[in-house]
Amino acid sequence: MGFGDVSSDLKPEPNLSNHLMSQIIWIARHANRLDFVNPDWFLTAERRYDSPLSEDGHVQAKQLANRLKGENIAHIFASPFLRTVQTANAVAEVLDLSIHLETGLSEWLNPAWMTEEPQRLSIPALAELFPRIDTSYTSRISATYPETYEQMLERSGQTAKYLASEFASKDILLVGHGASVLGATIGLVGEIARTEVKASLCSLVKVVRYEPGWLLELKGDTSHLSEVEEVIRFN
């Protein structure tokens, strides 16, 4: 397990008896996506970079929701891409919570993957499909196309730190993408996350605040899934 704070990448293992647990940040990657299962979908899709979940992805999202049932999560934040909203919505239904759309958790806006800025459904359109979306919420961090890998890690890390601070008295769930899950975790625990975290589809990271720092307790757990991705893809 890795321990860190926002100002230092590496810390020795803490003596937890001397620290008070004050907050849990859960970070989940979206479930399986349709264009992974059917690559031809991309050829005719209206929004080519905004794939929905696949059929088995919906099953994974429900399994994630059941895993988090009973946890003391107060707020859910999700990237505004359709696959992350669908994943977050499955959890929100089980936990009876709203969804806050946070662009800081967005996909890596990589020009090598995307030949143009990705088109997504508007927030009103998403809210019509998913009434649990809180349309009064204003995203805290922006994501700008194009961006480098390090820029993506920085903005997703800043997002995790900002939300953890703003909602410091509450346990929260962040739903993002493979790359932004890693970036968010780095933002909290530091560089150790680069080698420790494996953000496979619908995996779960758990970071706990033990004053004055953070402890990485789950590093991409998939024990809640009946089927697990064999090759991890950060997209």
N, C-alpha and C positions, 0 to 999 in steps of 0.2 A: 504494500500500500504506500502511496505517496502523500506527503504532507507539504503544504506550501501556503504562501500568502500572496497578496497582490504585488508585493514589492520584491519578492525573492523567489527564484525558481526551485531551489532545492532546500529542504529542511530535514533534519533527522527525524526518525519516527518519534512521535510525541508520547509522553506518558499520559494516557487519556484520563487517568484518575485525577490529574491536575488541571483538566480542562473541562469546561461546561459546553455541552452540545447546545447550539442555539438556533440552527437552521439546517435544512436539508434541501439541496438543489438536485432534482432529478433531471437528467438530460437523455432524451430518446431520439433515435433516428426513425424516420418514417418507415412504414412497412413496404413490402415489395410493390414495384410499380409496373404498370401495364407495358411500357416499352422495353422493360427487361424480359418480360415473358413473350411479347410479340413485337419484335423490332420493326416490323413493317408498319406498325401504328404511326411511327414518326413520319412516314412518307406522305400521309394524307391528313395529318392532324392540323387543326386550325391553330392551336398553340403548341408547337412542337416540343418546347422545353418545359411544358407544364403537364406532364403525364399524370393521370389519375392512378390510384392503386389498382393492382391486378385483383383477380378473384381471391387468390390465396393471400394477397396483401390485406384484404379486408378481414380475413380470418386472423392474421397476425395482429392487426390492430386491436381486435377484440381480445386476443390473448394478452396483449400488453395492458389493456384496460382492466382485465381481471387480475393481473399481477399487481396493479396499483390500487385496487379496491382496498379500502381500509387504511391506506396511508393518509397522513394528515396534510394533504396537498390543498392549498388555499387558492392558487391561481395557476392557470395554464397559459403559456405563451407559445405561439407557433409561427414558423415561417409562413408567408402568405401564398406559397405554392400549393397547388391543389392536393398533392399527395401528403403533405404535412398537415394540411387542414383536415383532411379525411382521417388521418391517424389521430390527431388531437381530438377530433369530434367523437371518436369511439371512446376515448378516455373520459371526455367531458360528459358524455351520456351516463356513464357508470358512476362518476363522481358528482354528478349534478352541478357542474361548474360552467362558467362562461369561458370563451376563448378570446385571448388578446392576440391580434395579428402583429407580429414584430419583424420588420424587414431586416433587422440586424442578425436574425437567425437564418437568412436566406441561403439558398444554394450558392456555391462558389460560381461567380459570374465570370467564367473562364472563356476568353475568346477562342481558345483552341477547341472547346466543346460547342460553343454557341457562336454562330456567324453573325448574330445580331442580338440586341438586348432582348431578353426573353419576355414574351407577352404572357400576361397572367389575367385571370378573371379580376374584375374590379372588386373592391371591398363590398359595395352594395350587392353585386351579383353573388359573391360568396355568402354574404349574410342572408340572402334570399334562400340559398341552398342549405345553409347551416345557421339556423336561428340562434344558436348559442354564441355566435360571434358578437362581441361587444363593440359596436360601431362607434362608441364614444372614446375608445382607447386610441391614443396617438402613439405611433411607433417611436421608440426612444433613439434608435440608431439607424442610419440609412445604409443602403448597399448600392454601390454605383458600378455600372457596367462600363468598360471592362475592368477587371481587377486581377492582381497577381495572387498567387497562393498565400504569400505572407500578408498581403493586405486583407484577404479574406479571414485569415486566422486572427488578425488584429481586430477587425470589426466584430467578429463573432465573440471573441474574448472580451472586448469592451462591453458588448451587449450583456453577457453573463454577469460581469462584474457590476454593471449599472443596475440590472434588475435585482441581483442579490442584495445590493445596498439599498435600493429604493423600497424593497419589500423584505427588509431585514428580519422582521419578526415573524415571517411566514415561510412555510415550505412551499416551493414552487416547482412546476414542471416546464421544461423547455423542450419543444419538439422541432427538430431541425433535420439537416442532411448529414451525410457521412463526414464531410469536411467541416461543416459548422459545428457539429457535435464535438469534434476534436478541438476546434478553435475555442469553443465555449469552455471546455474542460481545461485547456491550457490557460485561459484567462483566470481561472480560479486556483488551480494547483500548480501552475508553472510548467516548465519544459518537460518534466517527467512524464506528462501525459502523451507526448509524442511517441514514446516507446511502450507505454503501459496500456493505452486505450485502443481497443479494436471495435470500431463503430460499424458493425455489420447491420443488415436490415433489421429494423425494429428492436435493436439492442437497447440496453438500459445502462446508463452511467449514474452513479450515486456519489455525490460530493457532500460531505458534512462539515459544517462550520463548528470547529472546536476552538473557542477563543484562545489565541488571537489568529488562528489560521484555518486551513482547510485540509480535510482528509479524504482521499480517494478510496471509497469503499467498494464500489462496483465499477468495473473497467470496460463495460460492454457486455453485460450479462444477457444471455439468450435462453436461460433455463425455463422461461415461461413459454417458449415457442415450441410447437410440435415439429416444425421444419425450419432448419437454420441454413442461411446462405453459406455456400462452400467457399466461394471466392469473394472477398470483400472489395466492393467498388465504391470509391468516394464520389458518387454522383447520383 
